[in-house]
Amino acid sequence: MDTLDGMKAFAAVAETGSFTEAARRLRLSRALVSKYVARLEDRLGARLFSRTTRTVSLTEIGHAYREHCITILDQVEQAEAAAACGQVEPGGLLRISAPRTFGERHLVAAVADFIAAHPRVEVAIDFNDRFVNLIEEGYDAAIRIGRLADSSLIARRLTGIPIHVVASPAYLEAAGRPRRPEDLAGHQCIIDTNLVHDRRWTFTDGDRRIDVTVSGRIATNSAEAVWNFARADAGIARIPDFEIGPEIAQGRLVILLEDFSSPPIAAYAVYPQGRFVPAKTRAFVDHLGAWFSGRAGSASQRRQSAEEAV
């Protein structure tokens, strides 16, 4: 048995918590994955997993070995990517994490176009508003919206997204309509905890910046739930433009404070730093940059798509 095969099998089982899922990911039989792991344990003289009829969990030694294993496999992938750079068409499984609503509405067409251009790449997308750790959870790239704070990642700005303050007609009839940002302090505001400053809403009035501290009885980490709470007359919400077009057109939500601008939020593609970025990841991020730049409204947005370290 090649030691790397054993390490790949071990890492896949450790990540998925299942020999069956690991076999599916590696495109091997479950029996072969089990054999690779068993031989690796024999070679090391230690048990890496505790197994029951229903669960598979890492032993203490397994946890320690996993950290070294991931580092080694990453170095091997980087070395292979460096050797193949400019010579081989990008290929392999590309794992992506993306916010549910933005991803389902705006990423699907871009990904479809990408795989059409790169027939050797397979894509697995997790549409979820949960904040994922790319390195620990094995993602190649993620789409993130809003301010970035993780300095271990490289980010590429894709596009700016207008943001609106909205409420339902029924809520406004009951609670009144705010005329100035300061009026929000007297309203029930729906808090999106995905945002860095979730309770501080910023507006501009000409050259003047207005920061308002808002409060409310509902806070959630689901962007879609914020939208649904606003539709359910629960309060005033701050919602990205891409989520509310039909609701505004059909009168289910009303845009508020239109005389005051809210700074747009940005969408980024992020991926782990490394001396050698896998060809599939580089190709995907470059594709998204071109895709969204082609749909940007101005040359200034295109200039802001330059790659930057977070």
C-alpha positions in Angstrom: 0.0 0.0 0.0 1.2 3.5 -0.9 1.4 5.5 2.3 -0.2 8.5 0.6 -3.2 6.4 -0.3 -3.6 5.4 3.3 -3.3 9.0 4.4 -5.9 10.2 1.9 -8.3 7.5 3.0 -7.7 8.4 6.7 -8.2 12.1 6.0 -11.4 11.5 4.1 -12.9 9.3 6.9 -11.8 11.8 9.6 -13.5 14.6 7.7 -16.7 12.9 6.8 -17.0 10.7 9.9 -18.0 7.8 7.7 -16.1 5.1 5.7 -19.0 5.0 3.3 -18.9 8.8 2.6 -15.1 8.7 2.4 -15.4 5.9 -0.2 -17.9 7.9 -2.2 -15.7 11.0 -2.1 -12.5 9.1 -3.1 -14.4 7.0 -5.7 -13.2 3.8 -4.1 -15.1 0.9 -2.5 -15.8 1.0 1.2 -13.8 -2.2 1.6 -10.7 -0.7 0.0 -10.9 2.4 2.2 -11.2 0.2 5.3 -8.2 -1.8 4.1 -6.1 1.4 3.5 -6.9 2.7 7.0 -6.3 -0.7 8.7 -2.9 -1.0 7.0 -2.0 2.5 8.0 -2.9 1.7 11.6 -0.8 -1.4 11.4 2.1 0.6 10.0 1.8 3.2 12.8 1.2 0.6 15.5 -1.7 2.7 16.8 -5.5 3.0 16.5 -6.6 6.1 14.7 -10.4 5.6 15.0 -12.8 4.3 17.6 -15.4 2.4 15.8 -18.9 1.3 16.8 -21.7 -0.1 14.7 -23.0 3.4 14.2 -20.2 5.9 14.7 -16.6 6.5 13.7 -14.6 9.0 15.8 -10.9 9.9 16.1 -8.8 8.6 18.9 -6.5 11.0 20.7 -3.6 9.7 18.5 -5.9 10.1 15.5 -6.5 13.7 16.3 -2.8 14.4 16.5 -2.0 12.4 13.4 -4.8 14.2 11.4 -3.1 17.6 11.8 0.2 16.2 10.4 -1.6 14.3 7.7 -3.5 17.3 6.4 -0.3 19.3 6.3 1.5 16.6 4.3 -1.4 16.1 1.8 -1.7 19.8 1.3 2.1 20.0 0.5 1.8 17.1 -1.9 -1.2 18.8 -3.7 0.7 22.1 -3.8 3.8 20.4 -5.3 1.7 18.6 -7.9 0.0 21.9 -8.7 3.3 23.7 -9.1 4.6 20.9 -11.4 1.5 21.1 -13.5 1.1 24.8 -13.5 0.6 26.0 -17.1 0.8 22.5 -18.5 -2.3 20.7 -17.4 -6.0 21.6 -17.6 -7.5 22.2 -14.1 -9.2 19.1 -12.8 -10.4 17.3 -9.7 -13.1 18.0 -7.2 -13.6 21.6 -6.3 -15.4 22.1 -2.9 -17.1 25.5 -2.5 -19.1 27.1 0.3 -21.6 29.9 -0.5 -24.4 31.8 1.3 -27.7 30.2 0.4 -29.7 33.0 -1.1 -26.9 34.8 -3.0 -25.4 31.5 -4.1 -28.6 30.0 -5.4 -29.6 33.2 -7.2 -26.3 34.5 -8.5 -23.7 31.8 -8.4 -25.4 28.9 -10.2 -25.1 30.4 -13.7 -21.4 31.3 -13.1 -20.6 27.8 -11.9 -22.4 26.2 -14.8 -20.4 28.4 -17.2 -17.2 27.4 -15.3 -17.7 23.6 -15.6 -18.6 24.0 -19.2 -15.2 25.6 -19.8 -13.3 23.1 -17.6 -14.6 19.6 -18.3 -12.1 17.9 -15.9 -13.4 19.8 -12.9 -16.2 18.5 -10.7 -17.9 21.0 -8.3 -19.5 20.3 -4.9 -21.3 23.4 -3.5 -22.6 23.8 0.0 -25.2 26.5 0.0 -25.3 27.4 3.7 -25.2 30.7 5.7 -23.0 29.0 8.2 -19.4 30.5 8.5 -17.1 27.6 7.5 -13.4 27.1 8.3 -12.0 26.4 4.8 -8.8 24.6 5.9 -10.3 22.5 8.7 -13.4 21.5 6.7 -11.6 20.9 3.4 -13.2 23.6 1.2 -11.2 25.0 -1.7 -12.9 28.3 -1.8 -15.9 30.2 -0.3 -18.1 33.1 -1.2 -18.5 35.6 1.6 -20.5 38.8 1.8 -19.7 41.8 4.0 -16.6 42.7 5.9 -13.8 40.1 6.0 -11.7 39.5 9.1 -9.8 36.3 8.5 -6.2 37.2 7.8 -5.3 33.6 6.8 -7.2 33.8 3.6 -6.8 35.5 0.3 -9.8 37.4 -1.0 -10.9 38.7 -4.4 -13.7 41.2 -4.5 -16.4 40.2 -6.9 -19.0 42.9 -6.8 -20.7 45.5 -4.6 -24.3 44.8 -3.5 -26.7 47.7 -2.7 -28.5 47.3 0.6 -31.9 48.6 1.6 -33.8 49.3 4.8 -37.3 47.8 4.4 -40.5 46.9 6.2 -43.9 45.5 5.4 -46.9 47.9 4.8 -48.7 46.3 7.8 -45.7 47.0 10.2 -45.5 50.6 9.0 -49.2 51.1 9.5 -49.0 49.8 13.1 -45.6 51.4 14.1 -45.3 54.4 11.8 -42.7 55.1 9.1 -39.2 56.3 10.1 -38.3 59.6 8.3 -34.7 59.8 9.4 -32.1 57.2 10.4 -32.3 58.3 14.0 -36.0 57.3 14.1 -34.9 53.6 13.9 -34.1 53.7 17.5 -37.8 53.7 18.3 -38.6 50.7 16.1 -38.3 46.9 16.2 -35.4 46.1 14.0 -34.6 42.6 12.8 -30.9 41.8 13.5 -28.8 39.9 11.0 -26.0 38.5 13.1 -24.0 37.5 10.0 -22.9 41.2 9.7 -19.9 42.4 11.7 -21.7 45.4 13.0 -25.1 43.8 13.2 -26.7 46.4 15.5 -25.0 49.5 14.1 -26.6 50.6 10.9 -24.7 53.2 8.8 -26.1 55.9 6.5 -24.8 58.9 4.6 -26.5 62.2 4.1 -24.3 64.0 1.6 -20.9 64.1 3.2 -22.2 63.3 6.7 -22.1 59.8 8.1 -24.8 58.7 10.4 -24.4 55.7 12.7 -27.5 54.4 14.4 -27.6 51.8 17.1 -30.7 49.6 16.5 -32.4 47.0 18.7 -35.1 44.4 18.3 -36.5 41.2 19.7 -35.4 39.1 16.8 -31.8 38.2 15.9 -30.8 35.5 13.5 -27.9 34.3 11.4 -30.1 33.4 8.4 -30.3 36.1 5.8 -33.4 34.4 4.4 -35.0 34.4 7.8 -34.4 38.2 8.1 -36.3 38.6 4.8 -39.1 36.3 5.9 -39.5 38.1 9.3 -39.8 41.4 7.5 -42.5 40.0 5.2 -44.2 38.6 8.3 -44.6 42.2 9.7 -42.1 41.6 12.5 -40.0 44.8 12.1 -37.6 46.8 10.0 -34.8 44.9 8.2 -31.7 45.7 6.3 -31.6 43.5 3.3 -29.3 43.2 0.2 -30.8 44.3 -3.1 -30.7 40.8 -4.7 -33.2 39.4 -2.2 -36.0 41.9 -2.3 -36.7 42.9 -6.0 -40.0 40.9 -6.4 -41.1 41.8 -2.9 -40.8 45.6 -3.6 -42.4 45.2 -7.1 -45.4 43.4 -5.6 -45.8 45.7 -2.6 -45.0 43.1 0.1 -42.1 45.2 1.3 -41.4 49.0 1.2 -38.0 50.7 0.9 -37.5 53.2 3.7 -35.1 56.2 4.1 -34.5 56.5 0.4 -33.0 60.0 0.9 -30.2 58.5 2.9 -27.6 56.1 1.4 -26.5 52.9 3.0 -23.0 51.8 2.1 -23.1 48.7 -0.2 -21.7 45.4 1.0 -19.2 43.4 -1.0 -19.2 39.8 -2.2 -15.8 38.1 -2.1 -14.3 34.8 -3.2 -11.8 33.6 -0.5 -9.4 30.8 -0.5 -6.4 29.6 1.7 -3.0 31.2 1.3 -0.3 29.0 0.0 2.8 29.2 -2.2 1.0 27.1 -4.8 -2.7 27.6 -5.3 -4.3 24.5 -7.0 -5.1 25.1 -10.6 -8.8 24.3 -10.1 -9.1 27.0 -7.4 -7.1 29.6 -9.3 -9.2 29.0 -12.4 -12.5 29.2 -10.5 -11.6 32.5 -8.7 -10.4 34.0 -11.9 -13.6 32.9 -13.6 -15.8 34.5 -10.9 -13.8 37.7 -11.1 -14.4 37.9 -14.9 -18.0 36.8 -14.6 -19.0 39.4 -12.0 -16.8 42.2 -13.6 -18.7 41.6 -16.9 -21.9 42.3 -15.0 -20.6 45.2 -12.9 -22.2 48.6 -13.4 -19.0 50.7 -13.7 -15.3 50.6 -14.4 -14.7 51.5 -10.8 -16.2 48.2 -9.7 -14.0 46.4 -12.1 -10.9 48.1 -10.7 -11.9 47.1 -7.2 -11.8 43.4 -8.2 -8.0 43.3 -7.8 -6.8 40.5 -5.5 -5.9 41.5 -1.9 -4.8 39.8 1.3 -7.5 40.0 3.9 
